[in-house]
Amino acid sequence: MKKMLANQMKGVPQAEQDKILAMLEKDPALFQKIAEETQAEMKRGKSQQDAAMFVAKKYETEIGKLM
């Protein structure tokens, strides 16, 4: 998983990459749910960015707790 994310986060500073990976390790089920809901929103016609922002807003409290 770390290798896959590293490929997708090219250009992101290492400190930010480490922070994201740490959050994923703390609650992988949350991020799986976010990914699934983002995919569902994209199937409804939203762009990837709009879908991600919509779903992230829904879970901002939970994400904030992980930071």
C-alpha positions as MATLAB code, in Angstrom:
seq = 'MKKMLANQMKGVPQAEQDKILAMLEKDPALFQKIAEETQAEMKRGKSQQDAAMFVAKKYETEIGKLM';
ca = [
       0.000    0.000    0.000;
       2.825    2.378    0.830;
       4.380    1.872   -2.614;
       1.042    2.482   -4.339;
       0.476    5.686   -2.404;
       4.020    6.835   -2.980;
       3.427    6.603   -6.723;
       0.222    8.642   -6.448;
       1.786   11.270   -4.185;
       4.717   12.212   -6.385;
       5.570   15.830   -5.780;
       4.046   15.805   -2.294;
       6.613   16.640    0.394;
       7.832   13.633    2.382;
       6.522   15.061    5.664;
       3.016   15.260    4.189;
       3.312   11.738    2.791;
       4.312   10.461    6.240;
       1.340   12.236    7.848;
      -1.101   10.707    5.339;
       0.353    7.222    5.779;
       0.141    7.541    9.565;
      -3.549    8.451    9.333;
      -4.196    5.503    7.027;
      -2.512    3.143    9.446;
      -4.586    4.448   12.372;
      -7.971    3.831   10.708;
      -7.788    1.973    7.389;
     -11.523    1.144    7.512;
     -12.417    4.845    7.457;
     -10.316    5.452    4.375;
     -11.754    2.376    2.683;
     -15.243    3.766    3.315;
     -14.191    7.166    1.963;
     -12.774    5.551   -1.168;
     -15.937    3.544   -1.771;
     -18.196    6.554   -1.294;
     -15.987    8.647   -3.572;
     -16.298    6.001   -6.287;
     -20.084    5.970   -5.837;
     -20.237    9.762   -6.222;
     -18.132    9.537   -9.379;
     -20.575    6.988  -10.795;
     -23.329    9.546  -10.144;
     -21.500   11.946  -12.446;
     -19.250   14.010  -10.193;
     -15.643   14.600  -11.149;
     -13.028   12.842   -9.050;
     -12.087   16.087   -7.326;
     -15.697   17.074   -6.597;
     -16.529   13.589   -5.325;
     -13.461   13.509   -3.085;
     -14.206   16.935   -1.638;
     -17.873   16.025   -1.054;
     -17.016   12.812    0.795;
     -14.082   14.330    2.706;
     -16.388   17.082    3.972;
     -18.751   14.394    5.272;
     -15.926   12.796    7.280;
     -13.919   15.889    8.226;
     -14.497   15.374   11.960;
     -13.167   11.805   11.850;
     -10.215   12.808    9.674;
      -9.438   15.700   12.018;
      -9.293   13.340   14.977;
      -6.660   11.260   13.178;
      -4.428   14.275   12.646;
];
